[in-house]
Amino acid sequence: MKKYIVPIVGFLMIIGIYFWFNQKKSKEDMEKLKIEQKTLEDKKAEMEVLKKEEERRIAEAALQKAEKEAEEKRIEAERAVHIQEIEEQRERERRRIEEECLRKYGNLEHSFQSAKGFWNDKETKIADIKVEARKLLDSGGCGDGTIIDLRNLIEKCDDEL
């Protein structure tokens, strides 16, 4: 039995050394695996940070684009309001000129009626009324109805002369 003990003990020692090396190697492999896992986790965290930064950049770009569009729409709205104000001002001015023309026509018509009297120096006064009516007609600021009335007044003046 003694002769079997030494080979058995030797065999057990070889097996023990083999397991000890394998265990040491397993520990090293485990350490490497832990390091690789830590590196992988760090890379994942870094990717998350990069992803969040990219999302933030995309969000900032979208926000800037929206702000730019809002500014463009605001400017467009201001232009539209300004154009509307100019059109309203032109319309008020046109109406004022038409009212002034109508008032002048009324004065000329009244002067014509008073010039038709028997005792008045009607030819020069009617000629003056005709000249004033023609000037008013040529000014271009009268409305359609007033233009017709002025033409009729000029014809009346021609008839009287």
Rosetta blueprint (number, residue, H / E / L):
1 M L
2 K H
3 K H
4 Y H
5 I H
6 V H
7 P H
8 I H
9 V H
10 G H
11 F H
12 L H
13 M H
14 I H
15 I H
16 G H
17 I H
18 Y H
19 F H
20 W H
21 F H
22 N H
23 Q H
24 K H
25 K H
26 S H
27 K H
28 E H
29 D H
30 M H
31 E H
32 K H
33 L H
34 K H
35 I H
36 E H
37 Q H
38 K H
39 T H
40 L H
41 E H
42 D H
43 K H
44 K H
45 A H
46 E H
47 M H
48 E H
49 V H
50 L H
51 K H
52 K H
53 E H
54 E H
55 E H
56 R H
57 R H
58 I H
59 A H
60 E H
61 A H
62 A H
63 L H
64 Q H
65 K H
66 A H
67 E H
68 K H
69 E H
70 A H
71 E H
72 E H
73 K H
74 R H
75 I H
76 E H
77 A H
78 E H
79 R H
80 A H
81 V H
82 H H
83 I H
84 Q H
85 E H
86 I H
87 E H
88 E H
89 Q H
90 R H
91 E H
92 R H
93 E H
94 R H
95 R H
96 R H
97 I H
98 E H
99 E H
100 E H
101 C H
102 L H
103 R H
104 K H
105 Y H
106 G H
107 N H
108 L H
109 E H
110 H H
111 S H
112 F H
113 Q H
114 S H
115 A H
116 K L
117 G L
118 F L
119 W L
120 N L
121 D L
122 K H
123 E H
124 T H
125 K H
126 I H
127 A H
128 D H
129 I H
130 K H
131 V H
132 E H
133 A H
134 R H
135 K H
136 L H
137 L H
138 D H
139 S L
140 G L
141 G L
142 C L
143 G L
144 D H
145 G H
146 T H
147 I H
148 I H
149 D H
150 L H
151 R H
152 N H
153 L H
154 I H
155 E H
156 K H
157 C H
158 D H
159 D H
160 E H
161 L L
